[in-house]
Amino acid sequence: MLYHSTNNPNALVSLKEAILRSLPADNGLYMPQDIRPLPAEFWQNWRDYSFAEIGFHVASAFFGEDVPADELREIVHGTITFDAPLIQLGPGEFMLELFHGPTLAFKDFGARFMARLMAYLTRGDDRELTVLVATSGDTGGAVASAFHNVPGTRVIILFPKGKVSPLQEKQLTALGGNITALEIDGSFDDCQRLVKAAFLNQELSARLNLTSANSINLSRLVPQSFYYFHSSKELPEGVEPVFVIPSGNFGNLTAGLLATKLGLPVKKFIAATNRNDVVPAYLKSGNYQARPSVATISNAMDVGAPSNFVRMLALFDGDWQRMSEKIEGFSFDDDTTRAAIRTVQALHQYVIDPHGAIGWLAAKKWSAQNPGNATIVLETAHPSKFLDVMEAELGQGTVEIPERLACLADAPSHSIPMSHEEANFLAWINEQSPHR
C-alpha cells in the first residue's frame, strides 16, 4: 500500500518511508492511500477471534501488502501480551481498561507495535535509528519501555517541565541506557513544535536517521484500532456502541475512526476534553482555532494544537457537517473532574483516573440526552500514575501502585533542562550526530 500526505494526496510514499520518516516534508501527516473494509469472512467470525487475532486482521488491512503474514502475526502477538477488559459499571455503562500493559497506559499498544514494526523495516540497516518523541505524560513512558536497550536505536523524549506527574516523570527519566529525556521549559505544544522542527530540517533528519514515536506516526494509530473491535464484540450482537474518548492529541479518536473505515459499526464518538477544548469548540461552530494549552490535572490531554486533527479532517473529506454528525464534543474543568472521581468511587466502588473521569462525565452527559445507548469510556491510564490527585480526592492508601510502577519511585533519574527555543534544541540535537 502507498501513503500520502494530508497536504498532498498525490505525494505517495512506501510503508517504510511513511513509518521511518514519520512526517512528510510538507508538514502534513501520512494517511493510507486506500482504506478498504474488512472482508465478509472476517465479520462472519470476528466475535470468536482472540484479541491478538483481531489485531492481526486489522493490521493486515493496512500493512499486509508490505509485511509477510507470518512476520505481521509475530509483531501483533508480541504486542498484545496483556488484556483490555471491558468493565460494566451499570446498565449500558462500560469502562474499557487500557492500562494493563508494562507502563500502565493505553499507549503501550501503539509503542510496542511500532517498535516491532520498525525493527522489521530496518533489518539489515546498520545505521542507528533516532526515535524522537514529545510527551504530555504517558507517550514517553510507553516509548521508553518499548525501545529500552533495543539494539540500533536511541530515544530522545521531550517533556514539559512541571507538567507531568512525578511517577510519569520517573518512567521517562529513570531507565537510562539508550533513553535521553529533555525537560523543556514550556508546554506540550512547545515539545511537539520542536519535534516537528527537527523533522522539517531535511538535512538534519536524514543525517540523524530520525523517526517519530508520537501519534503523528501512523504505526502508533493502527494498533490503537484493535481495542475498538475487541470491546465491541463483547456487546450483544446488533448493539452499536458509543465510544467516549478522553482526548488530547486525538490519536486515540482517529484510531477509532480508522476502525469504522474498516467496517466496525459505531453509533457515535464522544470527544471528551478538559479545558483544552479546541476540537469540541470546532464541532460546535465549524471554526478551528488552535491556542496555547492550559495546565490541568488531566495532564495527558493538555494539548492546544492537536496534530491528529488534520487526519480527522481528511477522514471526513474536510466536511464539518459530516464530522459533527459522527463526533460530539464535551469539556470539563478540574473541579468537575475531581468531583467525578469521588462520585464514581461512591456509586460503583471503582477508582477512575482524572482522564477517565472526564470520559465518564461525557458519557453521563451524552446518556442524559440520548438514553438507551451503550457507552464505552476508554480508561486510558492507571489511577496510580496520578497519585497526588487520587489521594487528595479519595484519601491515602486508596490506590494501589502496581510493582512495575512502584519500583521506580526511588530510582535515580536524569534529564537535560532545555528552553523551548527552537534554535537551542536544534543546536543540541545537531551535536548528537556522530557524522557531523
TARAKA-V565178 format. One record per residue. N is the residue number from 0. RES is the residue in one small letter. BURIAL is b if it has 24 or more other C-alpha atoms within 12 Angstrom, else e. Layout:
n=[N/N]
res=[RES/RES]
burial=[BURIAL/BURIAL]
This chain:
n=[0/1/2/3/4/5/6/7/8/9/10/11/12/13/14/15/16/17/18/19/20/21/22/23/24/25/26/27/28/29/30/31/32/33/34/35/36/37/38/39/40/41/42/43/44/45/46/47/48/49/50/51/52/53/54/55/56/57/58/59/60/61/62/63/64/65/66/67/68/69/70/71/72/73/74/75/76/77/78/79/80/81/82/83/84/85/86/87/88/89/90/91/92/93/94/95/96/97/98/99/100/101/102/103/104/105/106/107/108/109/110/111/112/113/114/115/116/117/118/119/120/121/122/123/124/125/126/127/128/129/130/131/132/133/134/135/136/137/138/139/140/141/142/143/144/145/146/147/148/149/150/151/152/153/154/155/156/157/158/159/160/161/162/163/164/165/166/167/168/169/170/171/172/173/174/175/176/177/178/179/180/181/182/183/184/185/186/187/188/189/190/191/192/193/194/195/196/197/198/199/200/201/202/203/204/205/206/207/208/209/210/211/212/213/214/215/216/217/218/219/220/221/222/223/224/225/226/227/228/229/230/231/232/233/234/235/236/237/238/239/240/241/242/243/244/245/246/247/248/249/250/251/252/253/254/255/256/257/258/259/260/261/262/263/264/265/266/267/268/269/270/271/272/273/274/275/276/277/278/279/280/281/282/283/284/285/286/287/288/289/290/291/292/293/294/295/296/297/298/299/300/301/302/303/304/305/306/307/308/309/310/311/312/313/314/315/316/317/318/319/320/321/322/323/324/325/326/327/328/329/330/331/332/333/334/335/336/337/338/339/340/341/342/343/344/345/346/347/348/349/350/351/352/353/354/355/356/357/358/359/360/361/362/363/364/365/366/367/368/369/370/371/372/373/374/375/376/377/378/379/380/381/382/383/384/385/386/387/388/389/390/391/392/393/394/395/396/397/398/399/400/401/402/403/404/405/406/407/408/409/410/411/412/413/414/415/416/417/418/419/420/421/422/423/424/425/426/427/428/429/430/431/432/433/434/435]
res=[m/l/y/h/s/t/n/n/p/n/a/l/v/s/l/k/e/a/i/l/r/s/l/p/a/d/n/g/l/y/m/p/q/d/i/r/p/l/p/a/e/f/w/q/n/w/r/d/y/s/f/a/e/i/g/f/h/v/a/s/a/f/f/g/e/d/v/p/a/d/e/l/r/e/i/v/h/g/t/i/t/f/d/a/p/l/i/q/l/g/p/g/e/f/m/l/e/l/f/h/g/p/t/l/a/f/k/d/f/g/a/r/f/m/a/r/l/m/a/y/l/t/r/g/d/d/r/e/l/t/v/l/v/a/t/s/g/d/t/g/g/a/v/a/s/a/f/h/n/v/p/g/t/r/v/i/i/l/f/p/k/g/k/v/s/p/l/q/e/k/q/l/t/a/l/g/g/n/i/t/a/l/e/i/d/g/s/f/d/d/c/q/r/l/v/k/a/a/f/l/n/q/e/l/s/a/r/l/n/l/t/s/a/n/s/i/n/l/s/r/l/v/p/q/s/f/y/y/f/h/s/s/k/e/l/p/e/g/v/e/p/v/f/v/i/p/s/g/n/f/g/n/l/t/a/g/l/l/a/t/k/l/g/l/p/v/k/k/f/i/a/a/t/n/r/n/d/v/v/p/a/y/l/k/s/g/n/y/q/a/r/p/s/v/a/t/i/s/n/a/m/d/v/g/a/p/s/n/f/v/r/m/l/a/l/f/d/g/d/w/q/r/m/s/e/k/i/e/g/f/s/f/d/d/d/t/t/r/a/a/i/r/t/v/q/a/l/h/q/y/v/i/d/p/h/g/a/i/g/w/l/a/a/k/k/w/s/a/q/n/p/g/n/a/t/i/v/l/e/t/a/h/p/s/k/f/l/d/v/m/e/a/e/l/g/q/g/t/v/e/i/p/e/r/l/a/c/l/a/d/a/p/s/h/s/i/p/m/s/h/e/e/a/n/f/l/a/w/i/n/e/q/s/p/h/r]
burial=[b/b/b/b/b/b/e/e/e/e/e/b/b/b/b/b/b/b/b/b/b/b/b/b/b/e/b/b/b/b/b/b/b/e/b/e/e/b/e/e/e/b/e/e/e/b/e/e/e/b/b/b/b/b/b/b/b/b/b/b/b/b/b/e/e/e/b/e/e/e/e/b/b/e/b/b/b/b/b/b/e/b/b/b/b/b/b/e/b/e/e/b/b/b/b/b/b/b/b/b/b/b/b/b/b/b/b/b/b/b/b/b/b/b/b/b/b/b/b/b/b/b/e/e/e/e/e/b/b/b/b/b/b/b/b/b/b/b/b/b/b/b/b/b/b/b/b/b/e/b/e/e/b/b/b/b/b/b/b/b/b/e/b/b/b/b/b/b/b/b/b/b/b/b/b/b/e/b/b/b/b/b/b/b/b/b/b/b/b/b/b/b/b/b/b/b/b/b/b/b/b/e/e/b/b/b/b/b/b/b/b/b/b/b/b/b/b/b/b/b/b/b/b/b/b/b/b/b/b/b/b/b/b/b/b/e/e/e/e/b/b/b/b/b/b/b/b/b/b/b/b/b/b/b/b/b/b/b/b/b/b/b/b/b/b/b/b/b/b/b/b/b/b/b/b/b/b/b/b/b/b/b/b/e/e/e/e/e/e/e/e/e/b/b/b/b/b/b/b/b/b/b/b/b/b/b/b/b/b/b/b/b/b/b/b/b/e/e/e/b/e/e/b/b/e/b/b/b/b/b/b/b/b/b/e/b/b/b/b/b/b/b/e/b/b/e/e/e/e/b/b/b/b/b/b/b/b/b/b/b/b/b/b/b/e/b/b/e/e/e/e/e/b/b/b/b/b/b/b/b/b/b/b/b/b/b/b/b/b/b/b/e/b/b/e/e/e/e/b/e/b/e/e/e/b/e/e/b/b/e/e/e/b/e/b/b/e/b/b/b/e/b/e/e/b/b/e/e/b/b/e/e/e/e/e/e]
